[in-house]
């Protein structure tokens, strides 16, 4: 894919570069007019996450095998945050766009991702943050996920809401043990508005279909 035009330049193997940072090598394939990046190793998974976190948030991932990921895994999608002083809410973080929340498609093809994450940060999960029409399907999460900040989950730490858009999560299971500080859950830690503290956009749809959590979930404040 040409990072300027977004067009596929070679269907077998491409070099992807984002914001003049490091080059990331991933295999690409076209299926029904959609470009998918095959993920068949820990290195592929880390590279996919790095590419999203450098700004290529719309790419699509196709998992082809079970994986075990340790604390070096950067998580897919992240938030840019600053502290905002508001009387009565000094402990809260105000999310400022743009974020590098994942907005592409990810098909786990029913493979299992075993996570061993222990982070002193917010938005912790296989996907740190997702937003705007992201589609996540056929993913099984196992292992242990721990976040010391806000919004921790096995699958998606945080959904960042956008007006007129939605996020779809289908046929996913969390089996991992999840331990959080504030707002922890098996599948989605929280849905938050990037510009407000407590309300999300009312017309931002989050659809969760045919999903389940069987993992133990605990938090100091708010666990689901």
C-alpha positions as CSV (number, residue, x, y, z in Angstrom):
1,X,0.0,0.0,0.0
2,X,1.2,3.4,-0.9
3,X,0.9,5.4,2.4
4,X,0.0,8.6,0.5
5,X,-2.7,7.2,-1.8
6,X,-3.7,4.1,0.2
7,X,-3.5,2.0,-3.0
8,X,-2.2,-1.5,-3.1
9,X,1.2,-1.5,-4.9
10,X,2.0,-5.3,-4.5
11,X,-0.4,-8.0,-3.4
12,X,2.3,-10.4,-2.1
13,X,4.6,-8.3,0.0
14,X,4.9,-4.6,0.7
15,X,7.0,-2.3,2.9
16,X,4.8,0.0,5.0
17,X,6.1,3.3,6.3
18,X,4.2,5.6,8.6
19,X,5.2,9.2,9.5
20,X,8.8,8.7,8.5
21,X,9.3,6.4,11.4
22,X,10.5,2.8,11.1
23,X,9.6,0.7,8.1
24,X,7.4,-2.4,8.9
25,X,7.3,-5.4,6.6
26,X,4.0,-7.2,6.4
27,X,2.4,-9.6,3.9
28,X,-0.7,-8.4,2.2
29,X,-3.5,-10.2,0.3
30,X,-6.6,-9.0,-1.4
31,X,-9.9,-10.7,-0.7
32,X,-13.3,-9.6,-2.1
33,X,-11.8,-6.2,-2.8
34,X,-10.4,-5.7,0.7
35,X,-6.7,-5.7,1.6
36,X,-5.8,-7.9,4.6
37,X,-2.5,-8.2,6.4
38,X,-1.7,-11.8,7.3
39,X,-0.5,-12.3,10.9
40,X,1.2,-15.6,11.4
41,X,3.8,-14.9,14.1
42,X,4.5,-12.8,17.2
43,X,6.6,-10.5,15.0
44,X,3.8,-10.0,12.6
45,X,1.4,-9.1,15.4
46,X,3.8,-6.6,17.0
47,X,4.5,-5.0,13.6
48,X,0.7,-4.7,12.9
49,X,0.2,-3.0,16.3
50,X,3.2,-0.7,15.7
51,X,1.8,0.4,12.3
52,X,-1.6,1.2,13.7
53,X,0.0,3.1,16.6
54,X,2.0,5.2,14.2
55,X,-1.1,6.4,12.5
56,X,-2.2,3.7,9.9
57,X,-5.3,3.0,11.9
58,X,-7.5,1.8,9.0
59,X,-5.5,-1.4,8.1
60,X,-7.1,-4.8,8.3
61,X,-5.6,-7.8,10.1
62,X,-6.2,-11.5,9.5
63,X,-4.9,-13.9,12.2
64,X,-3.8,-17.3,10.9
65,X,-2.5,-19.0,14.0
66,X,-2.7,-19.0,17.8
67,X,-0.3,-16.6,19.5
68,X,1.1,-15.9,23.0
69,X,2.1,-12.3,23.6
70,X,4.0,-11.0,26.5
71,X,4.3,-7.5,28.1
72,X,6.5,-6.3,25.1
73,X,3.3,-6.4,22.9
74,X,2.5,-2.7,22.3
75,X,-1.3,-3.3,22.0
76,X,-3.3,-2.2,19.0
77,X,-4.5,1.4,19.1
78,X,-3.6,4.0,21.7
79,X,-4.9,7.3,23.2
80,X,-3.2,10.6,23.4
81,X,-4.1,12.2,26.7
82,X,-3.3,15.3,28.7
83,X,-4.3,16.3,32.2
84,X,-7.1,18.8,32.3
85,X,-7.8,20.7,35.5
86,X,-11.5,20.8,36.1
87,X,-12.9,21.5,39.6
88,X,-14.2,18.3,41.1
89,X,-12.7,16.0,38.4
90,X,-9.0,16.5,39.1
91,X,-8.3,12.7,38.9
92,X,-9.8,12.4,35.4
93,X,-8.0,12.5,32.0
94,X,-9.4,14.4,29.1
95,X,-9.0,12.5,25.8
96,X,-7.8,14.8,23.0
97,X,-8.1,13.9,19.3
98,X,-6.5,12.7,17.2
99,X,-6.0,9.4,18.8
100,X,-4.5,6.4,17.2
101,X,-7.5,4.2,17.9
102,X,-8.0,1.2,15.6
103,X,-10.7,1.8,13.0
104,X,-10.0,-1.1,10.6
105,X,-11.2,-4.7,10.5
106,X,-9.6,-7.6,12.4
107,X,-10.6,-11.2,11.9
108,X,-9.1,-13.6,14.4
109,X,-10.5,-16.6,12.5
110,X,-11.3,-18.2,15.9
111,X,-7.7,-18.4,16.9
112,X,-6.6,-17.8,20.5
113,X,-4.4,-15.0,21.6
114,X,-2.9,-15.6,25.1
115,X,-1.9,-12.3,26.7
116,X,0.4,-11.6,29.6
117,X,0.1,-7.9,30.0
118,X,0.9,-5.8,33.1
119,X,0.8,-2.1,32.3
120,X,0.9,1.1,34.4
121,X,-1.2,2.9,31.9
122,X,-4.8,3.4,30.7
123,X,-6.7,1.7,27.9
124,X,-5.1,-1.8,28.3
125,X,-6.2,-4.8,26.3
126,X,-5.4,-6.6,23.1
127,X,-6.8,-3.5,21.4
128,X,-5.8,-0.6,23.6
129,X,-8.4,1.7,21.8
130,X,-10.8,1.3,18.9
131,X,-13.2,3.7,17.3
132,X,-15.1,4.8,14.1
133,X,-16.6,1.8,12.4
134,X,-14.0,-0.7,13.6
135,X,-15.0,-4.3,13.1
136,X,-13.5,-7.0,15.4
137,X,-14.6,-10.6,15.0
138,X,-13.7,-14.2,15.7
139,X,-11.1,-13.5,18.4
140,X,-10.5,-15.6,21.6
141,X,-8.5,-13.9,24.3
142,X,-6.8,-15.9,27.2
143,X,-4.1,-15.3,29.8
144,X,-3.8,-12.4,32.2
145,X,-4.4,-8.7,31.6
146,X,-3.6,-6.1,34.3
147,X,-3.9,-2.3,34.0
148,X,-3.0,0.2,36.7
149,X,-4.9,3.1,34.9
150,X,-8.4,3.5,33.7
151,X,-10.1,1.2,31.2
152,X,-8.8,-2.4,31.1
153,X,-10.3,-5.4,29.3
154,X,-9.2,-8.6,27.6
155,X,-10.3,-7.6,24.2
156,X,-10.7,-3.7,24.0
157,X,-9.5,-1.4,26.7
158,X,-11.5,1.6,25.4
159,X,-13.9,2.5,22.7
160,X,-13.5,6.1,21.7
161,X,-16.8,7.4,20.5
162,X,-17.3,9.5,17.3
163,X,-20.6,11.0,16.2
164,X,-22.4,9.1,13.4
165,X,-20.2,6.0,13.6
166,X,-20.1,2.6,15.3
167,X,-18.0,-0.2,16.4
168,X,-18.9,-3.9,15.8
169,X,-17.6,-6.8,17.9
170,X,-18.8,-10.2,16.8
171,X,-18.1,-13.8,17.9
172,X,-15.4,-12.9,20.4
173,X,-14.7,-14.6,23.7
174,X,-12.6,-13.4,26.7
175,X,-11.2,-16.1,28.9
176,X,-8.4,-14.0,30.4
177,X,-8.2,-12.9,34.0
178,X,-8.6,-9.1,33.9
179,X,-7.5,-6.9,36.8
180,X,-8.0,-3.1,36.6
181,X,-8.1,0.0,38.6
182,X,-11.1,1.9,37.2
183,X,-13.6,0.4,34.7
184,X,-12.5,-3.2,34.0
185,X,-14.4,-5.8,31.9
186,X,-13.9,-8.9,29.9
187,X,-14.7,-7.5,26.4
188,X,-14.7,-3.7,26.6
189,X,-13.4,-1.6,29.5
190,X,-15.4,1.5,28.6
191,X,-16.9,3.7,25.9
192,X,-15.8,7.3,26.3
193,X,-16.3,10.6,24.6
194,X,-13.0,12.2,23.7
195,X,-14.2,15.6,24.6
196,X,-16.3,15.1,27.7
197,X,-15.8,13.3,31.0
198,X,-19.0,11.3,31.5
199,X,-21.1,11.2,28.4
200,X,-20.5,9.4,25.1
201,X,-22.1,10.5,21.8
202,X,-25.7,9.1,21.9
203,X,-25.6,8.3,18.2
204,X,-22.4,6.3,18.4
205,X,-23.4,2.7,18.2
206,X,-21.5,-0.2,19.9
207,X,-22.7,-3.6,18.7
208,X,-21.6,-6.7,20.6
209,X,-23.1,-9.9,19.1
210,X,-22.5,-13.5,20.0
211,X,-19.8,-12.7,22.4
212,X,-19.0,-14.0,25.9
213,X,-16.7,-13.5,28.9
214,X,-15.7,-16.4,31.0
215,X,-12.7,-14.8,32.6
216,X,-12.4,-13.5,36.2
217,X,-12.7,-9.7,36.3
218,X,-11.9,-7.4,39.2
219,X,-11.2,-3.7,39.7
220,X,-10.8,-1.2,42.5
221,X,-13.7,0.8,41.0
222,X,-16.3,-0.4,38.5
223,X,-15.9,-4.0,37.2
224,X,-18.3,-5.7,34.8
